[in-house]
Amino acid sequence: MKTIEVDGIKVRIQIWDTAGQERYQTITKQYYRRAQGIFLVYDISSERSYQHIMKWASDVDEYAPDGVQKILIGNKADEEQKRQVGREQGLQLAKEYGMDFYETSACTNFNIKESFTRLTELVLQAHRKELDGLRLYAADELNLAELEEEECKPEGAENSPKACWC
Ligand SMILES: Nc1nc2c(ncn2[C@@H]2O[C@H](COP(=O)(O)OP(=O)(O)OP(=O)(O)O)[C@@H](O)[C@H]2O)c(=O)[nH]1
């Protein structure tokens, strides 16, 4: 669990790091079902991991809910000297799938906050209607509370500190 702030709203996100190995696939797929946002991650120093993204993407299409938000990540950006996948390749693949793209480094923290914030933003946008409903509800509750407070005050008692017990 982590709390991040997006557009002035504090959002609590639950993060699952699913296993990459084939033998855990059955369990991994179970996590897709409840996901609202997914990072598809490859390693920029491994062409093989980049090639695997197509397989991950088709699994996500098959098992994740329809409105799930996805971002493509090329991790280990700190390993420039071992790079096998160009940034352009990442961008190209992301474009094909209609996803945002970030190169990141879990070692140096490069683009970690940015990518999490962006994915959270996308999830919030996808749930905009529910969110606006919640905002309206909260505003209504507030207005009601203010109204009740007003009604409680006897006339001319606005400046009298002991006029009301509520
Ligand atoms: N240089 C560098 N190494 C990293 C980075 N992120 C992860 N690693 C290293 O890569 C190795 C694998 O990291 P994991 O976090 O186990 O990768 P994973 O994708 O969760 O592996 P799976 O168990 O297959 O799911 C570890 O030795 C990490 O220290 C990074 O950004 N830069």
Ligand as a Chemical Component Dictionary entry (heavy atoms), coordinates in Angstrom:
data_LIG
# 
_chem_comp.id                   LIG 
_chem_comp.type                 NON-POLYMER 
_chem_comp.pdbx_formal_charge   0 
_chem_comp.three_letter_code    LIG 
# 
loop_
_chem_comp_atom.comp_id 
_chem_comp_atom.atom_id 
_chem_comp_atom.alt_atom_id 
_chem_comp_atom.type_symbol 
_chem_comp_atom.charge 
_chem_comp_atom.model_Cartn_x 
_chem_comp_atom.model_Cartn_y 
_chem_comp_atom.model_Cartn_z 
_chem_comp_atom.pdbx_ordinal 
LIG N1  N1  N 0 20.593 -2.000  -12.527 1  
LIG C1  C1  C 0 19.325 -2.228  -12.211 2  
LIG N2  N2  N 0 18.970 -3.420  -11.686 3  
LIG C2  C2  C 0 17.670 -3.620  -11.363 4  
LIG C3  C3  C 0 16.679 -2.626  -11.568 5  
LIG N3  N3  N 0 15.478 -3.128  -11.161 6  
LIG C4  C4  C 0 15.714 -4.379  -10.742 7  
LIG N4  N4  N 0 17.035 -4.685  -10.854 8  
LIG C5  C5  C 0 17.691 -5.944  -10.536 9  
LIG O1  O1  O 0 17.191 -6.944  -11.415 10 
LIG C6  C6  C 0 17.080 -8.196  -10.732 11 
LIG C7  C7  C 0 15.671 -8.738  -10.862 12 
LIG O2  O2  O 0 14.788 -7.887  -10.148 13 
LIG P1  P1  P 0 13.367 -8.361  -9.690  14 
LIG O3  O3  O 0 12.726 -7.232  -8.978  15 
LIG O4  O4  O 0 13.491 -9.670  -8.977  16 
LIG O5  O5  O 0 12.694 -8.595  -11.105 17 
LIG P2  P2  P 0 11.278 -9.215  -11.383 18 
LIG O6  O6  O 0 10.861 -8.760  -12.731 19 
LIG O7  O7  O 0 10.335 -8.929  -10.250 20 
LIG O8  O8  O 0 11.566 -10.754 -11.459 21 
LIG P3  P3  P 0 10.502 -11.939 -11.486 22 
LIG O9  O9  O 0 10.738 -12.657 -10.197 23 
LIG O10 O10 O 0 10.846 -12.737 -12.696 24 
LIG O11 O11 O 0 9.153  -11.350 -11.590 25 
LIG C8  C8  C 0 17.506 -7.936  -9.296  26 
LIG O12 O12 O 0 18.868 -8.298  -9.179  27 
LIG C9  C9  C 0 17.360 -6.417  -9.137  28 
LIG O13 O13 O 0 18.284 -5.897  -8.235  29 
LIG C10 C10 C 0 17.088 -1.374  -12.113 30 
LIG O14 O14 O 0 16.312 -0.447  -12.326 31 
LIG N5  N5  N 0 18.414 -1.249  -12.410 32 
# 
loop_
_chem_comp_bond.comp_id 
_chem_comp_bond.atom_id_1 
_chem_comp_bond.atom_id_2 
_chem_comp_bond.value_order 
_chem_comp_bond.pdbx_ordinal 
LIG N1  C1  SING 1  
LIG C1  N2  DOUB 2  
LIG C1  N5  SING 3  
LIG N2  C2  SING 4  
LIG C2  C3  DOUB 5  
LIG C2  N4  SING 6  
LIG C3  N3  SING 7  
LIG C3  C10 SING 8  
LIG N3  C4  DOUB 9  
LIG C4  N4  SING 10 
LIG N4  C5  SING 11 
LIG C5  O1  SING 12 
LIG C5  C9  SING 13 
LIG O1  C6  SING 14 
LIG C6  C7  SING 15 
LIG C6  C8  SING 16 
LIG C7  O2  SING 17 
LIG O2  P1  SING 18 
LIG P1  O3  DOUB 19 
LIG P1  O4  SING 20 
LIG P1  O5  SING 21 
LIG O5  P2  SING 22 
LIG P2  O6  DOUB 23 
LIG P2  O7  SING 24 
LIG P2  O8  SING 25 
LIG O8  P3  SING 26 
LIG P3  O9  DOUB 27 
LIG P3  O10 SING 28 
LIG P3  O11 SING 29 
LIG C8  O12 SING 30 
LIG C8  C9  SING 31 
LIG C9  O13 SING 32 
LIG C10 O14 DOUB 33 
LIG C10 N5  SING 34 
# 
